[in-house]
Amino acid sequence: MIQPLPLFWQRYSCRRFLNTPVPPDFLESILEAARWAPSAGNLQPWRFFLVKNREIQRGLAQAAYGQEFVLEAPAVIVVCALPEVSAKKYGERGRSLYCLQDSAAAVQNILLEAVRLGLASCWVGAFQESAAAQVLGLPSGERPVAIVPLGYPGEPMPQERPRAPLEKIVRRIE
Ligand SMILES: Cc1cc2nc3c(=O)[nH]c(=O)nc-3n(C[C@H](O)[C@H](O)[C@H](O)COP(=O)(O)O)c2cc1C
């Protein structure tokens, strides 16, 4: 039996989207995937902003140094970490590491669920944090970690997808 290609392999960073709207139940399914990510102590120290608003998207695109596809995507999810929630239980390690790892796990779930639904996305991490926080009206305890534009792909998977060989990146200990 031919197995379908794994989701992790089908995923690629897509920076052009069709105008076609994303069905609302797809977006709910993606948010659900984010909710099921693992988190240290199961604290779930995150908030997810689902943005389908051109003006807010324009502000986010500006905060992201003019990455226009943030504006052009039919929907955007911004993943925010709650450092003080993690710090309460885990101190500095929670504040500066766990809450970010937790949010990163949620982002990856978002990216993979998008692929499963035939959508494309891009993890946008290059943005001015204070500007993005202002655009979203975040309280001081919420830290924007990733901006994820979502939509139907307007460009194909690139032919070249460079990855270091396993020999270079794996140390085997037996
Ligand atoms: C933490 C992080 C931040 C990133 N920030 C950006 C970004 O700001 N803009 C962008 O176009 N891509 C961004 N990317 C996507 C990477 O460029 C991309 O994942 C990498 O080149 C590998 O390509 P692939 O995702 O197509 O496999 C980011 C990825 C990660 C994990």
PDBQT file of the ligand as one rigid body, heavy atoms in Angstrom, charges set to zero:
ROOT
HETATM    1  C1  LIG A 201      11.605  30.912  14.111  1.00  0.00    +0.000 C 
HETATM    2  C2  LIG A 201      11.373  31.097  12.625  1.00  0.00    +0.000 A 
HETATM    3  C3  LIG A 201      11.259  32.362  12.113  1.00  0.00    +0.000 A 
HETATM    4  C4  LIG A 201      11.029  32.551  10.747  1.00  0.00    +0.000 A 
HETATM    5  N1  LIG A 201      10.804  33.811  10.287  1.00  0.00    +0.000 NA
HETATM    6  C5  LIG A 201      10.506  33.989   8.973  1.00  0.00    +0.000 A 
HETATM    7  C6  LIG A 201      10.168  35.282   8.502  1.00  0.00    +0.000 A 
HETATM    8  O1  LIG A 201      10.119  36.250   9.242  1.00  0.00    +0.000 OA
HETATM    9  N2  LIG A 201       9.868  35.409   7.187  1.00  0.00    +0.000 N 
HETATM   10  C7  LIG A 201       9.869  34.357   6.325  1.00  0.00    +0.000 A 
HETATM   11  O2  LIG A 201       9.559  34.544   5.154  1.00  0.00    +0.000 OA
HETATM   12  N3  LIG A 201      10.165  33.102   6.756  1.00  0.00    +0.000 NA
HETATM   13  C8  LIG A 201      10.475  32.898   8.056  1.00  0.00    +0.000 A 
HETATM   14  N4  LIG A 201      10.723  31.640   8.531  1.00  0.00    +0.000 N 
HETATM   15  C9  LIG A 201      10.656  30.482   7.590  1.00  0.00    +0.000 C 
HETATM   16  C10 LIG A 201      12.050  29.934   7.266  1.00  0.00    +0.000 C 
HETATM   17  O3  LIG A 201      12.722  30.838   6.429  1.00  0.00    +0.000 OA
HETATM   18  C11 LIG A 201      11.881  28.554   6.616  1.00  0.00    +0.000 C 
HETATM   19  O4  LIG A 201      11.213  27.687   7.506  1.00  0.00    +0.000 OA
HETATM   20  C12 LIG A 201      13.205  27.922   6.204  1.00  0.00    +0.000 C 
HETATM   21  O5  LIG A 201      13.848  28.691   5.218  1.00  0.00    +0.000 OA
HETATM   22  C13 LIG A 201      13.011  26.503   5.657  1.00  0.00    +0.000 C 
HETATM   23  O6  LIG A 201      12.139  26.509   4.542  1.00  0.00    +0.000 OA
HETATM   24  P1  LIG A 201      10.772  25.700   4.570  1.00  0.00    +0.000 P 
HETATM   25  O7  LIG A 201       9.940  26.228   5.705  1.00  0.00    +0.000 OA
HETATM   26  O8  LIG A 201      10.146  25.986   3.233  1.00  0.00    +0.000 OA
HETATM   27  O9  LIG A 201      11.087  24.252   4.760  1.00  0.00    +0.000 OA
HETATM   28  C14 LIG A 201      10.949  31.427   9.879  1.00  0.00    +0.000 A 
HETATM   29  C15 LIG A 201      11.052  30.141  10.414  1.00  0.00    +0.000 A 
HETATM   30  C16 LIG A 201      11.233  29.979  11.775  1.00  0.00    +0.000 A 
HETATM   31  C17 LIG A 201      11.272  28.574  12.334  1.00  0.00    +0.000 C 
ENDROOT
TORSDOF 0
